[in-house]
């Protein structure tokens, strides 16, 4: 019997920054993935995705992506070959017409990588990954969800160390530091304890806590990147701690 090759699909909001992060991350992680990993871009923000899904609840995100010119490589793959789908989008609360209800809808639909796909959200946007490199108090770092965040964080990185703006320069020690800080930040958002998590939290529960603690009362978000949270769930708590443990206490 002919065996169909299996693919893991990574869907990014944008073409450039997220792809750079993914390629840099793969220098140190995900080398043990059995399936072939395919990456593609949605090329617009999360609220456009929600509108398309709302118009057609039966719409398969993979088929939607195949119609985007930048993803013509997907034409060589059939839907049955996709075994897992991981999606990475920004919160982007400053987008006109943005709605927290739309985010909740999407998180309820895209909550399983082996079905419709698993959605991960960065707060406020993808550049959040580098934020722990420029602050000694990441635990308390909250920001406005505005388009100016990207320029601000990039400027601050350039002032401290211009290489911080280039993900392909990140060492394993720096990746370990970023993963450690962001997973602790997730745990702090959920439990008020800035420690390595001992349990998993759904993307929906993280969003609801962001809304309760920061979005609704002060119109801000607690800075949090989706990529370390994905790695935590992909490897599991114990294995990820082992992978980053040797350099966890080193300086970035």
C-alpha positions as CSV (number, residue, x, y, z in Angstrom):
1,X,0.0,0.0,0.0
2,X,1.3,3.5,-0.9
3,X,2.0,5.5,2.2
4,X,1.0,9.2,2.1
5,X,3.7,11.5,3.4
6,X,2.7,13.5,6.4
7,X,3.2,17.3,6.8
8,X,3.1,19.7,9.7
9,X,1.8,23.0,8.5
10,X,3.0,26.3,10.2
11,X,0.8,29.3,9.3
12,X,2.2,32.7,10.0
13,X,0.4,36.0,9.9
14,X,3.1,37.7,7.9
15,X,5.7,36.5,5.4
16,X,9.0,37.9,6.7
17,X,9.4,38.4,10.5
18,X,7.6,35.2,11.5
19,X,9.6,33.2,8.9
20,X,12.8,34.6,10.2
21,X,11.8,33.6,13.8
22,X,10.9,30.1,12.7
23,X,14.2,29.6,10.8
24,X,16.2,30.9,13.7
25,X,14.2,28.7,16.2
26,X,14.9,25.7,14.0
27,X,18.6,26.2,14.5
28,X,18.1,24.9,18.1
29,X,14.7,23.3,18.3
30,X,12.2,21.2,16.2
31,X,15.0,19.1,14.6
32,X,13.4,16.0,15.9
33,X,10.1,16.5,14.2
34,X,9.2,13.4,12.2
35,X,6.9,15.1,9.7
36,X,8.0,17.4,7.0
37,X,7.4,21.0,8.1
38,X,5.8,23.4,5.6
39,X,5.5,27.1,6.3
40,X,3.1,29.6,4.7
41,X,1.7,33.1,5.3
42,X,-1.8,34.3,5.6
43,X,-0.6,37.8,4.6
44,X,-3.1,39.8,6.7
45,X,-4.3,40.1,10.3
46,X,-6.3,37.7,12.4
47,X,-9.5,39.7,12.1
48,X,-9.6,39.1,8.3
49,X,-9.4,35.4,9.0
50,X,-12.3,35.6,11.4
51,X,-14.4,37.3,8.8
52,X,-13.7,34.7,6.3
53,X,-14.5,31.9,8.7
54,X,-17.7,33.6,9.8
55,X,-18.9,33.9,6.2
56,X,-18.2,30.2,5.7
57,X,-18.1,28.1,8.9
58,X,-17.1,25.0,6.9
59,X,-14.1,26.7,5.2
60,X,-10.9,24.8,5.6
61,X,-8.0,27.1,6.4
62,X,-5.6,25.0,4.3
63,X,-7.8,25.4,1.2
64,X,-8.0,29.1,1.9
65,X,-4.2,29.4,2.1
66,X,-3.7,27.6,-1.2
67,X,-5.5,30.5,-3.0
68,X,-2.9,33.0,-1.8
69,X,-0.3,33.6,-4.4
70,X,2.6,33.6,-1.9
71,X,1.6,30.0,-1.0
72,X,1.7,28.4,-4.4
73,X,4.0,25.6,-3.0
74,X,0.9,24.3,-1.2
75,X,-0.5,23.3,-4.5
76,X,1.8,20.3,-4.4
77,X,0.2,19.0,-1.1
78,X,-3.3,17.6,-0.5
79,X,-5.3,18.3,2.7
80,X,-5.2,14.6,3.7
81,X,-1.4,14.8,3.9
82,X,-1.6,17.5,6.6
83,X,-1.5,15.9,10.1
84,X,-1.0,19.0,12.2
85,X,-1.6,22.7,11.7
86,X,-0.1,25.4,13.9
87,X,-1.2,29.0,13.5
88,X,0.7,32.1,14.8
89,X,-1.1,35.5,14.8
90,X,-0.8,38.8,16.6
91,X,-3.4,40.2,18.9
92,X,-3.3,43.6,17.1
93,X,-6.0,45.2,19.2
94,X,-5.3,48.5,17.4
95,X,-6.7,47.3,14.1
96,X,-9.9,49.1,13.0
97,X,-12.8,46.8,13.6
98,X,-10.9,44.6,16.0
99,X,-13.0,42.7,18.5
100,X,-12.2,40.6,21.5
101,X,-15.3,38.5,20.7
102,X,-13.7,37.7,17.3
103,X,-10.6,36.4,19.1
104,X,-12.7,34.2,21.3
105,X,-14.5,32.8,18.3
106,X,-11.3,31.9,16.6
107,X,-9.7,30.4,19.7
108,X,-12.8,28.2,20.1
109,X,-12.5,27.0,16.5
110,X,-8.8,26.6,16.2
111,X,-8.0,24.7,19.4
112,X,-6.7,21.4,18.1
113,X,-3.7,21.0,15.8
114,X,-5.0,17.7,14.4
115,X,-8.4,19.1,13.5
116,X,-9.0,22.6,12.2
117,X,-5.6,23.8,13.6
118,X,-4.2,25.2,16.8
119,X,-4.0,29.0,17.1
120,X,-1.3,30.8,19.1
121,X,-1.5,34.5,19.8
122,X,1.4,37.0,20.5
123,X,0.6,40.0,22.6
124,X,0.6,42.6,21.2
125,X,2.5,41.3,18.2
126,X,5.3,39.1,16.9
127,X,8.1,41.4,18.1
128,X,7.2,40.5,21.7
129,X,9.6,37.6,21.4
130,X,12.6,39.8,21.8
131,X,11.3,42.0,24.7
132,X,13.0,40.1,27.5
133,X,16.4,40.9,26.0
134,X,15.9,44.6,26.8
135,X,14.3,44.6,30.2
136,X,15.2,43.3,33.7
137,X,11.5,43.4,34.8
138,X,9.7,41.4,32.1
139,X,7.2,40.2,34.6
140,X,5.6,43.6,34.9
141,X,6.0,44.6,31.3
142,X,2.6,45.7,29.8
143,X,2.1,47.8,26.8
144,X,-0.5,49.4,24.7
145,X,-1.7,47.3,21.8
146,X,-0.7,49.9,19.2
147,X,1.1,49.8,15.9
148,X,3.9,51.9,17.5
149,X,5.0,48.9,19.6
150,X,7.0,47.5,16.7
151,X,9.0,50.7,16.2
152,X,9.5,51.2,19.9
153,X,10.8,47.7,20.6
154,X,13.1,47.7,17.6
155,X,14.6,51.0,18.6
156,X,15.2,49.8,22.1
157,X,16.8,46.7,20.9
158,X,19.1,48.7,18.5
159,X,20.2,50.9,21.4
160,X,21.0,48.0,23.7
161,X,22.4,45.6,21.1
162,X,21.6,46.0,17.4
163,X,21.9,42.2,16.9
164,X,18.8,41.8,19.0
165,X,16.8,42.8,16.0
166,X,18.2,39.9,13.9
167,X,16.7,36.6,15.0
168,X,19.2,34.6,13.0
169,X,22.0,35.9,15.4
170,X,20.3,34.5,18.5
171,X,22.4,31.9,20.3
172,X,21.0,28.8,22.1
173,X,21.7,30.7,25.4
174,X,19.5,33.6,24.2
175,X,16.7,31.3,23.1
176,X,16.8,29.5,26.4
177,X,16.5,32.8,28.2
178,X,13.6,33.9,26.0
179,X,11.7,30.7,26.4
180,X,12.2,30.7,30.1
181,X,11.0,34.3,30.5
182,X,8.0,34.0,28.3
183,X,6.8,30.7,29.9
184,X,7.2,32.3,33.3
185,X,5.3,35.3,32.1
186,X,2.5,33.1,30.9
187,X,2.4,31.5,34.3
188,X,2.4,34.9,36.0
189,X,-0.5,36.1,33.9
190,X,-2.5,33.0,34.9
191,X,-1.5,32.4,38.5
192,X,0.3,35.6,39.7
193,X,3.5,33.5,40.2
194,X,6.6,34.3,38.1
195,X,7.9,30.8,38.0
196,X,8.3,28.0,35.4
197,X,4.8,26.6,34.8
198,X,3.8,23.2,36.2
199,X,0.6,23.0,34.1
200,X,-0.7,23.9,30.7
201,X,-3.1,26.8,30.0
202,X,-5.2,27.0,26.8
203,X,-4.8,29.9,24.5
204,X,-8.4,30.8,25.2
205,X,-7.8,30.9,29.0
206,X,-4.7,33.1,28.5
207,X,-6.7,35.5,26.3
208,X,-9.5,35.7,28.8
209,X,-7.0,36.5,31.6
210,X,-5.3,39.1,29.4
211,X,-8.8,40.6,28.9
212,X,-9.7,40.5,32.6
213,X,-6.4,41.9,34.0
214,X,-5.1,44.2,31.3
215,X,-7.2,44.8,28.1
216,X,-10.5,45.7,29.8
217,X,-9.3,47.7,32.8
218,X,-6.3,49.6,31.3
219,X,-6.5,49.0,27.5
220,X,-3.1,47.3,27.5
221,X,-1.7,43.7,27.2
222,X,0.9,41.9,29.1
223,X,3.7,41.2,26.6
224,X,3.8,37.6,25.7
225,X,5.2,35.7,22.6
226,X,3.4,32.8,21.1
227,X,6.5,30.9,20.1
228,X,7.9,29.8,23.5
229,X,4.3,28.8,24.5
230,X,4.1,26.6,21.4
231,X,7.4,25.0,22.3
232,X,6.2,24.3,25.8
233,X,3.2,22.5,24.5
234,X,5.0,20.8,21.7
235,X,7.8,19.2,23.8
236,X,5.9,19.1,27.1
237,X,7.0,20.8,30.4
238,X,9.5,18.2,31.5
239,X,11.3,17.8,28.1
240,X,11.4,21.6,27.4
241,X,12.9,22.2,30.9
242,X,15.6,19.7,30.0
243,X,16.3,21.3,26.7
244,X,16.8,24.7,28.1
245,X,18.0,23.7,31.6
246,X,21.7,23.8,31.1
247,X,21.8,27.4,30.1
248,X,18.6,28.6,31.8
249,X,20.4,30.8,34.3
250,X,23.0,32.3,31.9
251,X,22.8,35.8,30.8
252,X,21.4,36.5,27.3
